[in-house]
């Protein structure tokens, strides 16, 4: 079981991923904004952060990834084409991402 912080500004995607990780036995917290994510990460200390890249802009997501990656493994979900992974990202998964791939990223 892992402690997973999910960061997503789309409420439907956030709820679906939260249910997926909970069903797999993970302890999950959610954040809809970079500010919420920073606060939760500081107070709760997750093992992984799974975050969308656009929160609501790419710049918001990149700053969050760079900050959190100093202390936690960050898995980035994106539908955008990237020339290179964001600085500090542990893994980058392309949207749409299967549930199996998402759970596998946490287990590795």
Secondary structure, 3 states (H helix, E strand, C coil): CCEEEEECCCHHHHHHHHHHHHHCCCEEEEECCHHHHHHHHHHHCCCEEEEECCCCCHHHHHHHHHHHCCCCEEEEEECCCCCCCCCCCCEEEECCCCHHHHHHHHHC
